[in-house]
Amino acid sequence: MTTKTLPAPNQVWTDEKLVRECCNGNETAWSALIEKYKNLIFSIPIKMVIPREDAADIFQAVCVELLSGLPKLREPRALPKWLMQVSYHKSLQWKREHSHLIEGESQDTEPASTNDAELPDALLQQLQKEQSLRDSLMELTPRCRQMVTMLFFEHPPRAYTDVARELGIATGSIGFIRGRCLKKLRDLLQRRGFQ
């Protein structure tokens, strides 16, 4: 297997390049592909109220399917939707298998096929928006990405003094830098059609 250096975090590879490199055996590309889509894959069973430990098993099953199915993917731009659909099917399968046990039905009853179940439009749109946000965050400079994450994605949100200390900047400059970072993020999201 070949290993190639990935670009800097704010220079994101396209899905086309990641798929091509993964199919060529590039281990670094595999790591980048999983890193890029791990939250998307994991979020689906979580949204379907599947316990975290079982969601982790579903994540692993989706990754195994990705490993075997990636060379057959005809259109690399369809990768995110394919991952959503596979994760949704695996989650439905888990729910059906566990609902039989909960309802006391026979364990030898085969659950209905989940392969033809379509991802609901509302869930698909929500997942696409979330992935657009993740992709846009990755295109920010490391300092902007870290600031936005600390201010808006950590619970509880960090105080400006903590953010300033960690980033090595003056507390009074956070508002200005935050504004620039959010403008850049908004521009990236608009380019992706996020509304």
Sequence and secondary structure as in RCSB ss.txt:
>XXXX:A:sequence
MTTKTLPAPNQVWTDEKLVRECCNGNETAWSALIEKYKNLIFSIPIKMVIPREDAADIFQAVCVELLSGLPKLRE
PRALPKWLMQVSYHKSLQWKREHSHLIEGESQDTEPASTNDAELPDALLQQLQKEQSLRDSLMELTPRCRQMVTM
LFFEHPPRAYTDVARELGIATGSIGFIRGRCLKKLRDLLQRRGFQ
>XXXX:A:secstr
        TTS   HHHHHHHHHTT HHHHHHHHHHHHHHHHHHHHHTT  HHHHHHHHHHHHHHHHHHGGG S 
GGGHHHHHHHHHHHHHHHHHHHHHHHHHT  TTS     TT    HHHHHHHHHHHHHHHHHHHS HHHHHHHII
IIISSS   HHHHHHHHTS GGGHHHHHHHHHHHHHHHHHHTT  
